[in-house]
């Protein structure tokens, strides 16, 4: 069975059972609070960390959070919270999980 078909079946199952889709399909969940906090669930690791950029690996591709005075206020194997003055959160257009 193809990966795309498996994701489709899992997504349908999640909807039927009223389970959050991001959990069943292993999708990242991004939550922003104003311009001062970003939380990413289901990340696959930190690629780069500087006070002006944090780049994270996800199943949907690389996510770059840019801004100033960026800090990691929470970090676990599946969840990361970034605080500071956030200018943008953008997925990379090249490749998945970079």
Helices and strands as residue ranges (DSSP letters): H 3-17, H 21-24, E 29-33, E 37-41, E 43-50, E 53-58, E 61-75, E 79-91
